[in-house]
């Protein structure tokens, strides 16, 4: 089942994708819901990020090749993590499928994509075991962890390099039926495939992260965990279009524009 969040007739709704259209729902995927009798063509609505999380978790260096790539790019020598490490991102940076990624005017211009699997928490999780952790997942969506690499190397934190407005495309919807082992992530830049990897080939998997986080922090319905990206993560420039495709989840597509310039 694919859950969408969208705006139709100036109102925000959840719906389910069926036969290329949307069956509008009363309620949300995180609680009681039922069809309200309305349907929409997909092209007649404005897609929104499929959820606005209370807490936006992000995983770093969760693929071996990207960990080495980051060390080279950022001129550092961090080891591949020996335990799950968790960071946070700003919900204000979230944008939807087909919305533009905006390169800030004072950026040095080294803006890169990071195509990531996103786990969406479906029910409250506190001190859950790794064995039961996946039962707390509603489904999965796709993220593009856009990163300004010069700022990432210069700043003591990643506050602007990872969290600038529009730097977190997410969507297009939440897929509830996912086999993690079978997933493959592909990234295309201007229609050309530039990256392909087995999505589940992580240093630490989804279940391990949910269990680890929940030992200390209560996770709530709608929270998301972005699970990291694999190398290569390449530059994006004004006029580019980047697409991240993951298995049966779908394709997240966004154009790239420089601040102050047209498409």
Buried (B, 14 or more C-beta within 10 A) or exposed (E): EBBBBBEBEEEEBBBBBEEEBBBBBEEBBBEEBEBEEBBBEBEEBEBBBBBBBEBBBBBBBBBBEBBBBBBEBBEEEEEEBEEBBBEEBBBEBBBBBBBBBBBBEEBEBBBBBBBBBBBBBBEEBEEBEBEEBBEBBBBBBBBBBBBBBBBBBEEEEBEBBBBBBBBBBBBBBBBBEBEBEEBEBBBBBEEEEBBEBBBBBBBBBBBBBBBBBBEEBEBBBBBBBBBBBBBBBBEBEBEBBBBBBBBEBBBBBBBBBBBEEEE
